[in-house]
Amino acid sequence: MTALRALLARRRDDAGVSLAELLVAMMVFGIVITVVSTTFVSLAKATSQARSIDLNTRVASTGLADLTRTIRAARTIPVPGGTETPSFSVATTEALTLTTALNTADSVATVPRKVSFTVQPDRSLVETTVVGASAADYWTFTATATKRVIGGSVLSTAASGTPLFSYVDFSGKQLVPDASGALTATQMSSIAAVRISLAVDRTGARTAQTVTLQNTVSLSNLLGGAVS
């Protein structure tokens, strides 16, 4: 009889868990789930930010390289009468047009090009190129223009805090544009360097993922005199 009571007591002890034990287990499980979900959300956000920064960096790097290469080769163009036209015909805070000696075809003959860089309403940076044609020892730029997008999500001056383009004269002083952000013809003839501040963010606003790359491009062809 004693053995039977002992056996029944053991069965009652092993019958399951108490309500208190169940509540404790549920609380522990809830804490674990909260920690895991919070960690997952944090990792997902960090991964997204890293991808955004990487994309912005690649766009800004490619755009800055294209701008620098073209602007550095700026040159004046001889015209009849023994004079030369200035390299820059447009110079604003978000656009510029210049003639350049950039050689994209071969290393022997250099054909001048008229190149424009403009920021479109969708904030993409577009390059427009017209290849020069020789005419009686001079150059004309009447060929069909080609266009390509060299960067996107370029921030405005108001958003980035600095203009895309600013200009320096031969004395090292920054040229001050007018209220519309443009230089005068007299100022454009004295440009000796172009400062580029390319701020890129695919959200269209300055955020923690914004990437800004800057460079000052000295115009050695202009500093050294006319190139013919």
Secondary structure, DSSP 8 states (H G I E B T S, - for coil): -HHHHHHHHHHHHTS---HHHHHHHHHHHHHHHHHHHHHHHHHHHHHHHHHHHHHHHHHHHHHHHHHHHHHHTB--EEETTTEEE-SEEEEBSSEEEEEE----S-SS----EEEEEEE-TTS-EEEEEEE-EEETTEEE--S--EEEEEE--B--HHHHSS-SEEEEETTS-EE---TTSB--HHHHTTEEEEEEEEEE-TTSS--TT-EEEEEEEE-HHHHT----
